[in-house]
Amino acid sequence: MFENMKKLLLIGLFLSMMVGMSAFPKLKISRIDPTDWYVGMKNPQLQLMVYGKNVAKVEDVTIDYPGVRVDSVVRLDSPNYLLIYLNLKDVQPGEMTLKFDKTKVTYTLKKREMDGEKRMGFTNADVLYMLMPDRFASGRSDNDQIKGMNAYVNDRSQPSLRHGGDLEGIRQHLDYFNQLGVTALWFTPVLENNSPDNNGFSTYHGYATTDYYRVDPRFGTNQDYRQLTDEAHKHGLKIVMDMIFNHCGFEHPWVSDMPSKDWLNTPDWLSENKGENTSGRNPMTGYVDDGIGKASAKSQYLQTSYKLTPVKDPYASKIDMHETVDGWFVPSMPDLNHRNPHVMTYLIQNSIWWIETIGIDGIRMDTYPYADAKGMAYWMKILDEEYPNFNVVGETWVTEPAYTASWQKNSRLSKDNSYLKTVMDFSFFDKLSKAKKEETDDWWEGLNRLYNSFCYDYLYEDPSHVMAFVDNHDTDRFLENGKDVASLKQGLALLLTVKRIPQIYYGTEVLMNGTKDVTDGNVRKDFPGGFPGDTHNAFVEEGRSIIENDMFNWLSCLLHWRQNNDVIVKGSMTQFIPYKGIYVIARQYQGGNVLTILNGKSTDNLLDVSRYAEIIGNHHEAKDVVTGNIIDLTKPVPLKPRQSLIVEF
C-alpha cells in the first residue's frame, strides 16, 4: 500500500511539472524588423518590431550591450507583436543580445559606410530611365518558380501575369544604359509581393508589398540588389528605389494579424472578411467570387475616391478628405494608418535601412497625396536631416501646376511644409499628350499648351526639382498604337532641354508603343531581346530596325550631349509664345546658348530669326547638336513638318 501511494505521489508531481512547463512554453522569436541596424545615425532612436507567438506576454525585456538603453516597451492589441524602442547614442557596432525573459536573441549593429551628408541624390543633371524588372530582362531561369510562394505562373503571352524578368537581367545590360546615355535607373518596386495570381492578374508590378525587408525572390536576393547597385555605380549610374507607404499587400502579415486595431485605415471590412477564402479574391474588386462570376461586397469597405484635390482644397469637406486619404487604393491593397506613430516609425526606418544597406541614390514615393500629409512630412523631415543631399520624388498626380507646386519643400502655397524636394510634372505630360495631336495655332492649341504650363513655374520654389516625363508605366505610351516619330522627338527635345529632371520610360528609345484600353500590361510589354527566345533584340544595333536605330541614335546623341552640360543644368530659361506655329525655348549660362526650336505644324515652316534677336544677338551661326550641321542665323531657318531642332552657339 505504501508503494502504491509513493507511485501516485510521483505521478502527481510529474503531472504538476508538465502543467507548469506547458503554462510557460519556451518563447520563439520568429523575426525582428529591422533585420539589423546602423550606429552613428543623427537620430539615435531605434524601433524594433518583434514577431513571435505571444511575445507581448513576456515580463522582462533587457539588452546586454554597452551604451544601449531601452526607452520603452510597447504592447499592442495583438499578443504576437512587441515594439521595443532603443537609444543608440554613441554606441559602437557589434553583436548585442536581446533577452526576452529567458529567451536570448542576437542582433547586429553595423558601422555605416559613410555619413549621411555624403550620400548624393539624383538632380536635374541626371536623366532617369524608368523600367519594370519583370518586363525588362531575364538574367536567370532558376528564380522563375520559387517554392513556398503563393500560387503564380510566368506566362509571357498574358500581359497581366508575371513574365520572369529579374535584377540579374538588368545587371547584364548596364553597358546598354551607358550606350544610351541615361544616368539613373528607377525600377518599379523590387520588394516581395507574395500575392497569388487571381483571375488573370498578378502583382508583377510590385505595388503590393508583403515584406518590407526582402527583395522579391523572383527578382533575386537582397545581395543581388546590392551587387546591381554597386556595379551600376561603377558604370556611373544612380539607383532610384520605388517605395509605397500608402498601402501594403493583402498577404502582408499585418493583414491577417493586425498589430493594433488602428494599424490600418477603415479595417472593419477586413475584420468581417477574415473568414473568407481570400485565394479566390478578385484583385480588381478585392471581394471573393460567389461561384457565379459575381462578388460579394461589404458595406464597411471604403474605396478611395482617387480625387486628390481635397488634400489641398481650402474648402474641402470632411467626407471628401476621409474618402481620399483613408479609403483603400484597391481592396487588395490595405491602407496603412500614418497617424499611428508606430506605423510611421516603422516605415521611416525601413527607408533609411535600404539607403544604408543597398546604397540607393534616391527614392520615388508612390501615391504620395493619398497618405497622411503630416506623417509624410515627418518622414521627409527626418530623411532630410539625415541625408541633406539625398533626393525623393513624390507621385502627385494632378495636372494643375498650382497643386503640384504646393507639395514641394518650402512652398509658399502651403501652410504646412512637406519637406518633399521633388514633385512629378503631370501638367507637362497632360499638355504634351494633347498637343501632339493638334496643330499649333496662335492661341491655345498645340505647343501653346506647353507654353501655358511653363508660364506657371513661378509657383514652384525650385523648378529644377520637378520631374517631367512624356509617359510612364501608368499612362498610355507616347506613341500609343502608332509610330509618330516626329512628335516623339518633339516631346523628348522639350523634356531634355527645359528646366526639369527628365524621366524616360523603358523602350521609348526603340519606339515601344501601346495603350491601356484593355489592360495596363499593354503599356508594360517586354523589352525586345531581354528574354530567352526573343527573335527581336533591341539591345544591339544589328537587332534594331532602321527606324528603331534612327530613334535610338538620335536620343543617345542628345542624352550624351546633355551630360555635364551646364547650360542645361544651371542655365536660365526663356520661352517665346509660339509664333506662326513655332515654339522656341532658350537656355543660357556664362555665354553659352541653346535654342530648342519646334515646328508645331504638319507642314513646312520658316523660323523668323529676327524675332529671337534678344538671345541670338550678334551670332551669325549655330550648330545642330544632333547632326553637327551649321545653321545660318542671318536668314530665316527652314523647318520640316513637326521638326525638332536644337542648336547651340
Secondary structure, DSSP 8 states (H G I E B T S, - for coil): -HHHHHHHHHHHHHHHHHHHHHHS------EEESSSEEES-SS-EEEEEEE-TTGGG-S-EEEESTT-EEEEEEE-SSTTEEEEEEE-TT--SEEEEEEETTEEEEEEEEE-SS-GGG-----TT--EEEE-HHHH----STTSS-TTS-S--B-TTSTTSB----HHHHHTTHHHHHHHT--EEEES--EE-----BTTB--TT--S-SEEEEE-TTT--HHHHHHHHHHHHHTT-EEEEEE--SB--TTSHHHHS-SSTTSBSS-HHHHHTTTS-GGGB-TTT-SBB-SSS-B---TT--B-----GGGT-TT--HHHHHHHHHSBSBTTB-BB-TTSHHHHHHHHHHHHHHHHHH---EEEETTGGGS-HHHHHHHHHHHHHH-TT--EEE----S-HHHHHHTBTT-TT-SS---B-EEE-HHHHHHHHHHTTS---SSSSTTHHHHHHHTTGGGSS-GGGEEEES--TTS--TTTTS--HHHHHHHHHHHTTSSSEEEEETTGGGT----SSS-GGGGS---TTSSTT-S--TTSGGGS-HHHHHHHHHHHHHHHHHTT-HHHHH-EEEEEEEETTEEEEEEEETTEEEEEEEE-SSS-EEE-GGGGHHHHTT--EEEETTT--EEETTS-EEE-TT-EEEEE-
